[in-house]
Amino acid sequence: MYQWDRRACRLPQHSHGVMLVAACLVAAFLTISAGAARNPLLPNMEQQQQCFEEDCRSSPFIMHASRTANDTDSKTLATCFQFVAIGCYAAPKGCCPEVARRFSGLEFDVNTGCDNAVTAVTLNQQPLNSWHYLGSDDAASGSPTLRINHLGMDFFNIGDAKICIHINTRSQCPYWGALCRYSQGKCMYRIVGGRGQRRCCMLCELYGGGGTPGSGGGDEPGGGGGGGGGGGGG
């Protein structure tokens, strides 16, 4: 995003070469610092841009909506998701085995104006503090995004995992179908994982799961269903 001209900093064949190299290093540092000052979210945005995008056929997991129920205080509604591990037999190379070894995050495309709707995210009934809302200007997808980081799961423990998103029923987006940006009965989400500098993002479709307690069904404001694609074991 913020670049400086490396061609202008070639080492010349004379005595002033050291001074020129030092000046170039200072210029590069000031350019990067200025970019970070203008945009405090720059590290997250760069990490997002470096993501290796694949579709859900490369995913080692399928996610489905498993439950929607009111919390005990009746002011929040919990929509929960579980996973099926399908392995990497259909995609034995690339991102699939890397995500199977390290499943670190989820991202959901959400509707505009829902930034105050989510009150908590839990993993196996334990609160997660590593979630946040990104506006359309900050999200790589160009639409508002609910991002959940640091899940710390893999192929062997994903089958026991349950993620629940707790929503304020008095907010502008009082249930999952109003929060997630559904299109033709499906909500788009990303499975994020990988190790080191390689970060993989697999774009998947979640069918159903958008209803209120007792609504049943599987359409945009309905429950049930799964979304995902091929994959396999690493």
Secondary structure, DSSP 8 states (H G I E B T S, - for coil): -----GGGG---SSTTHHHHHHHHHHHHHHHHHHHHHH-TTHHHHHHHHTEEEEEGGG-SEEEEEEEEEE-TTSSEEEEEEEEEE--SSS--STHHHHHHH-EEEEEEEB-TT-TTTEEEEEETTEEE--EEEE-TTTSTTSS-EEEE----B-TTTGGG-EEEEEEETTSSS-SHHHHB-EETTEEEEEEEE-STT-EEEEEEEEES----TT---SSTT----EEE------
